[in-house]
Amino acid sequence: MSSETTTGATDPSQSTVERLHVAGLHAPGDAVLSVRDLNVRFNTENGVVHAVRGIDFDLLPGRTLGIVGESGSGKSVTSLAIMGLLAPTAEVTGSVRLKGRELLGLSDKAMCEYRGNELAMVFQDPLSSLTPVFTVGTQIIEALTIHNPTMSKKAKEARAVELLAMVGIPSPKDRLKAFPHEFSGGMRQRVMIAIAIANNPRVLIADEPTTALDVTIQAQVLEVLHKAQEETGAAVVMITHDLGVVAGMADDIMVMYAGKPVETGAVDHIYYNPRMPYTMGLLGAVPRVDVAEKSSLVPIEGMPPNLLQAPTGCSFAPRCPLASDACLDGEPALAPVADDGLHRAACIKSDSLGGTVDVHDVFAAPPVPVSRFDAIPRAERATVLQLTDVRKHFPLTRGALIKRRIGTVKAVDGLSFDIREGECFSIVGESGSGKTTTLLEIMEFHPDQDGEVVIGGLSNKQAADAKTKGKMRRELQMVFQDPTGALDPRFTVYEVLAEPLQNAGMDRAAIKKRIMELMKLVGLQPDHVNRFPNQFSGGQRQRIGIARALAVNPKLVVLDEPVSALDVSVQAGVINLLDQLRAELGLSYLLVAHDLSVVRHISNRVAVMYLGKIVEIGAVDRVFDNPRHPYTRALLSAIPVPDPHLERTRERIILQGDLPSPLQAPKGCNFATRCPVFAALPPAKQEKCLTLEPLLEAAAPSAAVQVLQQAPVPVPDQQFACFYPDGEIDEDMLVVHEPADHLAP
Amino acid sequence: MTNLNAVDPAAVAQDAHLESADVVIGKSTIIIRRFLRNKTAVTGLAIFVALTVFSFIGGFFTQWDKETIDPFNIGMPPSGEHYLGTSQAGIDLYAMTVEGTRISILIGLVVGLVSVLIAAVYGCSMAYFGGKVDKVMLFILEALIMMPALLVVAVATSGGGAGLKRDLPSWLLLIIVLLVFSWMGTARLIRSMSMSLMQRDFVKAAQYMGVPPRRIVWRHLVPNIGSLLILDITRGVTAAILAEVAFSFIGIGIKVPDVSLGVLIGQATSQVSTFPWMFWVPLTVMFLLTGSLAMMNDGLRDAFDPSSTSSGKAKKAKARTIRAEKKTP
């Protein structure tokens, strides 16, 4: 089957009739879903926002279309318009045909016939898309009952069990009676998929199905989606902002910008031969987890246009480094690119962009900043933060009147590490592994803590008085994950930045001067200080957050997922800024992130945490290129890479199940319950993992290497806690997609 | 985006995007716009303002006041001399209504505003300090909720508070008693809202900067529940006016010679058939007062609610013209 994403010319000067004629009013006979000239408008306080401006595509059975774009590009609105789930105030025009039947204009009641039956959707947030008061079984059976009123109760139950088994939920029969809160996020997303495929839909729309999940769980869920597609033969529309996620799954890609497709084509064409500067920028802005090379990321400056006025030129022109006067003369239509008839790009320069043009040349990537500390060996640099055996245990109690202690949650269990000057240290791990608790323990800085935290020579054991605490607060500041939530919406930027300075007892004139410095430092215009946070874009807000953290000149900045709430193109700018500030101001960072590619790009050292313990720690290149602990190996293999060929052929370790609850933490090695190496071990060796706790130790180079080098080899900066590093991986947990799955287009 | 036509660096374009006034609209502008769009609410506001103005300047339009007895017109229906007629004792009803409206509005506004203020500070403090402080403060609050307000009002205004009664006018006493019993529900609501605000990162950020608790409550918590507070003020005013009317009606609120709408209605109930104007006039005013507040409240809720679907008629008209343009090729 060939790629068949026909996308019509969208020249605004043509009338609708002409446009439809060009796009082909009638879809190819075998398309399950064909969308023609889809337009969505919203009434807002500012005027009419034209959120989706003419989308055409055809979807053939069994194919996957990936829709990629920044937030606000109209991806989700498109999917909701197809599903008929937009608010009644939205105005939808065009045509959406499901197997030849028109869906637009149907009443809500008539749409119910299709929704959940032939047209199903998986939503982004699994935590809120299941009703908490009904069991999972009831909710699946509900989906079956609505569209199959004649089905017997027994048959429905059997089908529900079958569905749960299909999406990989262990002991499905018992789990039918479980409530959503008894499932983890990944499990709930599986249930959502089970509900979506309950009636064998012809089209499955997945709107950012894995964005809210951990990487290991993301890999599992993507695997389930893949399987669901194989079982049902449904066509899938996969909406995502993550170019890595779709690289392995999609057959065709549609890149959206400002409510319009700007480039469409087969996945290989888009990734290896992008012809639109926006696509090139998106690809260049993503850090790669599999590449050690340190080069700055490509930021796409500016922000997407707002869609109140119809653009008179190319909508990307204000952000495009290649824009010229010709670009402003009318919005370019999607036109076939020379290399392949089905690859279309909406750029007048697309022909000159093919082949060898490097994205770093197109977008001016800043030079790699060098810190004055980079030249000094790590051992000779001063320590800014030292943690010694920090523990945080929460008692778990039960009973209403008399509280019985039934166990202990070891959120952080004996953590020791240090951070030197000018260094970026990262902690990675799944959610629930204790990363955030570690940060909170450092920020709390209280003498009653179990374990010692030393910040810039001040120990928490002597931090009884407010003066020491105040001094410590000047050494250590924090940047939060969500830039919107971290800034008081009722403060102007000036007030936001003045708060820490006032608190440090600075006088008015000095505060004003410092704020102007800070604004310049983080790349914001100083005259914007009187604006409110909601007048800035997400990336700018995060810059304000960074400026606030830097206000009191700290030595160490704690970054809690600083870029995970930002769009890819904006993320690149913030990462570059952090890199540059580290070099210029000699800062140290403690970074917590779940995105390992960001970690690899920015940090010098990394610690991998699992259930409150560090399982592997060391220099970032060492750990990422030569992971020894099976958990690190699994984590790294789960990260999607924006490279379709690599994605298709890569071996993945898919971990079974979720993070065990810390209550049931095993006696020996914490990881034994999910360990792919453990599963492959003979029982005699398994015994050791179950009874003894592996300690964090450096790997001494083996005797053979010593002999080979004929000299004592220095011990590399890498420690791990495993008895059988580099062990054989259990075959059940290894997944390789056969290349036959995807016919090369 | 406003200037797609300039080949400027992206930063400049973005700047223009933010600076053009039609893109970034202040929150207050949005709220006012949405409020003004709700015709019912605007009508409500107009009636309320008119009544307030009437209660202050209405007295200048008649020579009579609420104490002077006109012995030649006792229990007379409305006439040229007495616009709204006179009572059984020969007192001008128009003058009494003006006075009563003023007292009722005064009680409503003072109780509505002050009780919300108490509730805000109390609720925010509970949420911020948490732990033992929260428990003690919550206990006091619960105790007050369980106290029979009606009895306390009755005792304070008639029997028990003899000393108080001598020193204070009855409307001030009623205000104090109403205040004591009106803030608890709001305080609980504010406590739960602030508790969720406490989880927000900007409060954590302030704590990690070492900002003292008092400053955090006053600068971060109170302003952020502002929209709820405004809604609660209008609701509180209505509730206070109704409470005053109810208490005065059963004879434990405002005492003669002070007049309020409740007193007027209470006195007239027994004589509806003989002196109907004595009953219907104050009742109509009370309906206008509470009704206008209710109408306003609905509009305010719509204006403050971010998820409100209220979108302008002007915008709809614009959308229609666009559609019309599309239809005509």
Interface residues (C-beta under 8 A of the other chain):
Chain A: S15 T16 V17 R41 N43 T44 E45 N46 G47 V48 A87 T89 E91 I300 E301 G302 M303 P305 N306 L308 Q309 P311 T312 G313 S315 A317 P318 R319 A323 S324 D325 C327 L328 M443 A466 K469 G470 R473 Q477 M478 F480 Q481 D482 G485 A486 L487 D488 P489 R490 E499 P500 N503 Q525 R531 N534 Q535 F536 S537 R548
Chain B: M1 T2 N3 L4 N5 A6 V7 D8 P9 A10 A11 A13 Q14 D15 H17 L18 D22 V23 V24 I25 K27 I30 R33 R34 R200 D201 F202 K204 A205 A206 Y208 M209 G210 V211 R219 H220 P223 N224 G226 T309 S311 G312 K315 K316 K318 A319 I322 R323 K326 P329
